Amino acid sequence: MTHPLRIGIWALVHGNRAALRDPEEPYDASWRRNRALVLEAEALGYDCVLVAQHTMNPHRTDLGQLEAWTASAALAAETRRIEIIAAIKPMLYHPVVLAKMALQIEEISGGRFAINLVNAWNRKEIEDAGLVFREHDERYAYGAEWLSLVERLMRGEEVRHEGRFFQVRDYVLRPGAATRPRPRIYVGGESPPARDLVAAQADVWFINGQPLENVEALIADVRARPRWGEPVRFGLSTFVIARETAEEAQAEYRRLLALAAEDSDIKDYVKANTDPAVAMRKTQAKYESVGTNGGTSAGTVGSYRQVAERLRQFHDLGIDTLLTQFQPFEREMRRFAEHVMPLLRRGG
Ligand SMILES: Cc1cc2nc3c(=O)[nH]c(=O)nc-3n(C[C@H](O)[C@H](O)[C@H](O)COP(=O)(O)O)c2cc1C
């Protein structure tokens, strides 16, 4: 079954997505800006917002950082239609506490809340807090047990669990979700254990931006893994540069690429803190691009028609949620809504 294409945005939890020193987009990761951004996105017709979770700014410790869960609760109260997806790193919250928070935001939002489980790459963020940063596959073992508990608790089940990482006795959370069995579960991550986790427990897999043929192969890989229940759905992150002509889009791409090169100190800092085992870094290193999580590697730099055509190709592969990044964000988000969204609608 093909679902209609939904378009989402990344909230600006740590400011600019492509380059931090852009005169056209001064650094701003404040609540005030993010609130206005999400309200405008909703009014423009965007379907969802991902609020990424980082406790400490991953680029520079002196820069501000939006807190994902408190901000998501406030966004839930202020918006009416848009889906709010809050990222969660399992090692930061006990599953009982997190499931309770998720159900509360589900109620505040009137059934528009979702979690995005991510298994972390920033060793410094976890270890400097005195928490345990397990090795890559161990993080997935922990995350899988954690998510199985959160899923059952969000569904309102009374949970008794004796596991490797958690022991829970007859725990039940009320009220449960009012309008559906539970909040939606996304997973972001690309390694083989991430794909097992997606097949076993996720509703939607968020894939890092990359060329069509890679995405096609990744979708086939996950569809081939053991799963029960509804088929898994697929989302893709992508940084968009769309203009009237392809030449104008390429010129803007080169502007951002040159600016991103000025952030080499930040890239070195991020690299030093990144677990070398994570798949995301390896994917990102393969292609020249701007933006995070694959950035423009999915080929979304071009004329309005070219970008719409590329997004349609991803939809044909089975991607039904696109998570867009822009810079400067507000201006380009408006441009996309004005010039690309109508082409997508016209094409069905
Ligand atoms: C759509 C998407 C969103 C992500 N959001 C976050 C986030 O909010 N916080 C974070 O620390 N990592 C985030 N990540 C990165 C994951 O933590 C990262 O992919 C992790 O290393 C998983 O390992 P793997 O890719 O090796 O499976 C995200 C990844 C994707 C694809």
The ligand as a MOL file (V3000), in Angstrom:
LIG
                    3D

  0  0  0     0  0            999 V3000
M  V30 BEGIN CTAB
M  V30 COUNTS 31 33 0 0 0
M  V30 BEGIN ATOM
M  V30 1 C 16.5680 10.9790 11.0910 0
M  V30 2 C 17.6330 10.8200 12.1190 0
M  V30 3 C 17.5710 11.5720 13.2780 0
M  V30 4 C 18.5520 11.4910 14.2510 0
M  V30 5 N 18.4330 12.2450 15.3930 0
M  V30 6 C 19.3800 12.1660 16.3440 0
M  V30 7 C 19.2560 12.8800 17.5500 0
M  V30 8 O 18.2630 13.5510 17.7920 0
M  V30 9 N 20.2400 12.7860 18.4760 0
M  V30 10 C 21.3480 12.0210 18.2760 0
M  V30 11 O 22.2170 11.9910 19.1260 0
M  V30 12 N 21.4820 11.2900 17.1420 0
M  V30 13 C 20.5330 11.3550 16.1840 0
M  V30 14 N 20.6450 10.6030 15.0350 0
M  V30 15 C 21.8630 9.8500 14.8360 0
M  V30 16 C 21.8350 8.5090 15.4790 0
M  V30 17 O 22.1130 8.6510 16.8450 0
M  V30 18 C 22.9240 7.7060 14.8070 0
M  V30 19 O 22.5150 7.3280 13.5170 0
M  V30 20 C 23.3640 6.5830 15.6680 0
M  V30 21 O 24.7090 6.5990 15.5930 0
M  V30 22 C 22.8230 5.2740 15.2650 0
M  V30 23 O 23.8600 4.4310 14.8580 0
M  V30 24 P 23.9480 3.7460 13.4540 0
M  V30 25 O 23.6580 4.7850 12.4220 0
M  V30 26 O 25.3570 3.2030 13.4260 0
M  V30 27 O 22.9320 2.6520 13.4730 0
M  V30 28 C 19.6650 10.6260 14.0530 0
M  V30 29 C 19.7180 9.8400 12.8930 0
M  V30 30 C 18.7240 9.9270 11.9360 0
M  V30 31 C 18.8110 9.0740 10.7100 0
M  V30 END ATOM
M  V30 BEGIN BOND
M  V30 1 1 1 2
M  V30 2 1 2 3
M  V30 3 2 2 30
M  V30 4 2 3 4
M  V30 5 1 4 5
M  V30 6 1 4 28
M  V30 7 2 5 6
M  V30 8 1 6 7
M  V30 9 1 6 13
M  V30 10 2 7 8
M  V30 11 1 7 9
M  V30 12 1 9 10
M  V30 13 2 10 11
M  V30 14 1 10 12
M  V30 15 2 12 13
M  V30 16 1 13 14
M  V30 17 1 14 15
M  V30 18 1 14 28
M  V30 19 1 15 16
M  V30 20 1 16 17
M  V30 21 1 16 18
M  V30 22 1 18 19
M  V30 23 1 18 20
M  V30 24 1 20 21
M  V30 25 1 20 22
M  V30 26 1 22 23
M  V30 27 1 23 24
M  V30 28 2 24 25
M  V30 29 1 24 26
M  V30 30 1 24 27
M  V30 31 2 28 29
M  V30 32 1 29 30
M  V30 33 1 30 31
M  V30 END BOND
M  V30 END CTAB
M  END
